[in-house]
Amino acid sequence: MLQFSDQEFEAVRAGIAAAVADHKLDCLLLGRFAESVRNALGRPEHETWLPRARYRRCLAEGNFIAVAPLATDLPAAEQCAIDCKSDIKAAEFGSSRIAAAYSAAPPYAESDLPCDLVAENSAGDWRDAVGRLVATFPDAGNRLGDHPAFALRRPSVVAQRLFESLEAARAGAPPVRYRALATPRFIRNFARNLRRLHGRLSLRWAKSQSARN
């Protein structure tokens, strides 16, 4: 469940709920949400958790618009944790051709991905933002899916970048030097004999158990 101040929480909930009522939207909640949120949205379909593969299929196959509110007026120590979140929701929604509205918090406001920001976490701004998503559905989501920024966030591209970074670090680092010491012959012979003895004893034990049965 997202963390908000009481005032922000009430404003965001009221704005989204009003837009849902205005446009008679069916809602799907993914994650943990307070009972008051579910009641405000008319008892929507609710999934507290989905396996990753099923979640990705859900985004790819459904006809969705989305909202991703984040707190913006918490005390500094608490707001810092919110501001350090990633923009992973924007990457997931956009690459699935889902247009969404996002709070103007750093994870989205400073993202390299295109994000439709809600100016303030007020009831009116959220109501208007959802209304714009409804008015531009599905064209806005389809245009978003074609944006080149999402191609750069694909797992294969990210993995390639990581490999290139590691390769560059390896090329500029001094070579690792080490010395190998030969194991004395009597230790190798002892280990070999010990393995043979263990094998014979294990076989003998197995035969005795078989005979008992």
C-alpha positions, 0 to 999 in steps of 0.5 A: 500500500502506498504511503501518503499524508492523510490530506493527499490520500483523501484528495487522490482517492476522491479524484480517481473515484470521481473519474471512475464514476464520471466515465463508468469505468471498470477497475482492477487493483493490483497490490495491497489497498485499504478497504476505503479505496476499494469501497470508493471505487465500487468494490473493483476486481482486486489482485493482491499479488500476481506471478511475474509472468501472469502480470506481464500477460495481464498488461499485454492482453488487457484494455487498460488505462492506468494511474500511478500516484506517489506521495509528494508532501510527506516529511523530508525523511519519509519523502526521501524514500518515495523520491528514490523509487524507480520508474519501473511502472512507467516502463511496464505500462508504456511498453504494454501500450498502456497510457497512464497518469503519474504523480509529479514525484521525482521517479516519474518527473525525472524519468527518461520515459514519457510520463503524463504527469498530474501537476498536483495530488489534488482531487481536481487534477486527478479527476481531469487526468483520468478524464484525459486518459479516457478521451484519448484511449486507445490512441495515446497508449498505442503512440506511447508503445512506439516511443523509442525510449521504451526500446532502450529499457528492454531486458536484452538491451539492459543486459547488453549495457551491463555486459559492456560496462563490465567489459570496459571495467575489466579492460582498464583493470590490472590483470589478476596474478596468482600462483598455483601450488602443486598438491604433494603426491602423498596427499593425492594418493591418500585422497584417492584411497579414501574415496575407494574405501568409501565406495567399497563400504557404501556398496557393502552397506547397500548389499546388506540392506538389500539382503535384509529386505 
